[in-house]
Amino acid sequence: AESTEKLGQRVLFAKAKLVRDVQSATQRYEYLKQHSPHTLTTMLQSVANSFSTCSPFLESTLLIAWLTDANKCKEVVVSACKKVLRAPIKKDEYDWFKKYVFLSNIWMQKSKKTGRFMYEELLAIGRTMSLNIVDNMNSIYEHLQTHKHWDKVMAIENQTLVSRQDDKSVGLLMEKGLSQLFEMKSDDESEEQCEEMKNFVDSNMAINMLTATASNLNGDFQRHIKLAMSAHGTFGEAPMK
């Protein structure tokens, strides 16, 4: 009930902010339309340049650009989103999208041409991009099935060699500070507290140690994988797991 109440408060706050932002942008648009229409044209072009280069922009400028020419502004925004969300996604472009575009009030504006809200356009882009990825994967799978050794590949059974990253054969998380805690015995009174502390260390400090190790190894790992895979097409680094 409390989380629902907080969500409701956030919705009301966001709605009130949207109304204020739109009112402010409308007032500025009407003033510029009457006294300096060329400024509106320049502002629209400025927004287009920002989106085409994934550069920071001001929310107020974007809203005024929308009021100036909603159809042109929509084309600019949708085109940039398609570019940013098309695989392979570039981190710097996606960071720009999350920081400036995704949080914008522009998504609550309705297109005069289609009658759809801009957030519906964004959802449509997401669905299209995901369908392309699924279609590509299905195409690869269908092609692999035509290989003469496909049956041999499918006959290979799953086998778990190492189930945890702290397995002795891996060589990680062997530090005394970890092993001493997990080997510690507890009496009945402190057993619950001891288990809680083991779970805490296992899910916090151990994770920190693994991520630091992964960061140190990632460069060499990516170079080896790139060397092996570049012959089969363009290689792109995947995020660390």
N, C-alpha and C positions, 0 to 999 in steps of 0.2 A: 504494500500500500504506500509506503514511504517513497519507494523508487518511482512508482506511478505518479505520485504527487510532484516529485522533483522533475520528472519528465514533462508533466503538464506545465510547470512553472517555466521550464526552458522553452517550451513551445510558445507560451504567451510572451516571454521576453523577446524571442526571435521575431515573432509576429509584430510586436510593437516597434522593434528596431527596423524591420523591413518597411513599415509604414513611414517612419521618420526619414529613413534614407531616401525613399521614393519621393516623398514630399519635398525634401531639400533639393534633390536632383531636378525635379519638375520646376521648381522656382528658378533655379539657375538656368535651366534650359529655356524657359520662357523669356528670361531677361536677355540671354545671349541671342535668341532667335529674333528679338526685336532690335537690339542694339549692335550686335556683331555676329551675323550669321556665318561669316567666314571662319570664326573661331570654332563653331560647331563642326564644320567640315574638317578643320585641322585636328580637332579633338578625336573625331571618328577615325581619321587616318593614323593618329598617334596610337589609338587602341589596336588598330589592325597591325601596326608595326610591332607593338608589344607582344601580341599573340603569335605573330609569325616568327619571332625570334625568341619566344619563351622568356620575355623580360618582365620584371616587376611592373605593376600598374596600380593606379589608385582606384578603389571601388567606386568613388563618386564619379570619376571620369568615365568608367565603363557604363554606369547607369545613364549618364547624359548622352553618351554615344548611342545607347539603345533607344532613347527618346528621339534622337536625331534621325536615325534610320534603323529600325528594328530588324528589317530583313537583311541588310548588309551586316549588321552587328552579329546576327545569328549565324550567318555564313562564316564570319571570322572566327567566332567561338567554336562552332561545330568542326570546322576544318582543323583548327589547332588541336582539339580533343582527339580527333581521329589520328592525327599525326603522333601525338604523345602516347596514345594507348595502343598504337599498332606495334606488334612484335617485330623485332626485339625492343622492349621498352628501355629507354635510356634513363638512368637514375637522375641526372640533373634536370631533365625535362619533366620527369614524374614528380620530383620534389617541387618544382615550380607549379605544376598543376595542383598539387595538394595544398600548397601554401596560399596561392593567389586565386586560382580558378574554382576549385571544388567548394571553397567556403563562401563564394560570392553569392550575393542576392540575385544575380542574373538568372539563376535556375528557377526562381519563382515568377519570372516574367513569362507572359503568354505570347506566342508567335501569332501575329495577325494573319500570316499567310496560311499556316496549318491549323491554327486554333489549339495547338498543343503547348503545354508548359515546357520551358527549356529543360527542366529535369527529366521530362519524358524523352527528349532528344538525346540526353546523355545516357539514359537507360538503353535506348535503342542502339546507340554506339557500342555500349558494353556487350549487348546480346550479339550484335554482328561480329564483333571481334572474337568473342568466345566461340561462336559458330565456325569461324574461319579456322581457329586452332583445332577444334574438334574434327572438322572436315580434313584438315591436313594430317592429323594423327590417324584417322580412319583410312586415309589414302595410303599412308606408310604401312599400316597394318595389312591392308589388302595386298599391297605389293609384296610384302614379306611372305605372305601365304603362298605365293607362286614359286618361291625358291624350292629347289629340289631337296634341300635338307631341312625343310620346315618341320616335317614330322619328327626328325631327330631332336630338333630344338624343343618341341612341345613335349617330348618324352622325358626331358630333364626334370627331375623332381626337386622341389624346394628343399634346401638344407640350411639349417642355422648353424653357422660356425661360431659366431660370437653374438650373444644376446644382449650384452651390456658393455658400455664403454669403459667400465672399471674392471673388466675381465683381465686376469693376470697376463694373458697372451698379448693384450693390446699394449700394455706398458704405461698406461696413463693412470692418474689418480692413485699413485703409489706413495704419496707423501705421508710422512709419519703423522702429521696432524689429522689426516683423514683416517688412516688405518687404525690409529690408536683409539679414536672415538668409536668406530664400528666394532672393534674387538672388546670394548669395555663392557663389563658385566654390571648389572644393577640389582639391587635388592627389590623386593616386592613393592615397597613404598615409593621408590623412585623410578620404577620400570616405565610408567607412562611418560614421565618427564624425559627420561633417557631416550625413548623411542621418538618422542617429538623432536628432540634435539638432533637425533640422527637424520630424521626426515628433512629437517630444516637445512642441515649442512649438505645433504645429498642433493637437495633441489635448489640450493643457493650458491654456496661456495664452490661446490663441485662444478656447477654450470659455468661459473665465472672462469674457473681454471681451464675448462674445456674450450670455451670460446676464445680465450687468450691463446691457447695452443693452436686452435684452428686458424687464427689470424696469422700466427707465425708460419704455419705450414702452407697457407693458401696460395702464396705466390709461386712456390715451387710446384705445388700440385697443379695449378692452372697452366703453368708452362708445359708440364709433361702432357696434360690432357690436350692442350692446343696442338702440340707437336703430333700427337696421334690422330686427332680429329680434323685438322685443317685440310687434309687431303680429300675429305668428303664434303667440304662446303665451308661456309662462313662460320667461324667459331665465336661464341659469345659466352662470357663468364656467367655462371649461375651463382646465386647468393649462397653463402655458407649455410650449411645445415647444422 
